Amino acid sequence: MAEHSTPHFHNTPGVAEIRVGAKEFMCIGALPPYDHPHVYIDMGAESQAVCPYCSTLYVYDASLHGGAEPKECVYHAEEAA
């Protein structure tokens, strides 16, 4: 399976907030099979957003360049295989 062109993040660790290096991304909730419907989130001019399904708070951090902190919250398609 190919990697996603839009970054995907999850909150399997259950942290209070995830810092992300993208303003447009997908939240999948937790790792499959415990994921929720994959939600496209666009922060626009804002620097934070809350997922409407799992209530994860995402905070934009340009220094992460598409990644996340904590790092384990970045979803990679091969994790589902």
Secondary structure as GFF3:
##gff-version 3
##sequence-region A 1 81
A	DSSP	beta_strand	8	9	.	.	.	ID=ss1
A	DSSP	beta_strand	17	20	.	.	.	ID=ss2
A	DSSP	beta_strand	24	27	.	.	.	ID=ss3
A	DSSP	beta_strand	39	42	.	.	.	ID=ss4
A	DSSP	beta_strand	48	50	.	.	.	ID=ss5
A	DSSP	beta_strand	57	60	.	.	.	ID=ss6
A	DSSP	three_ten_helix	62	64	.	.	.	ID=ss7
A	DSSP	beta_strand	68	69	.	.	.	ID=ss8
A	DSSP	three_ten_helix	71	73	.	.	.	ID=ss9
A	DSSP	three_ten_helix	77	79	.	.	.	ID=ss10
###
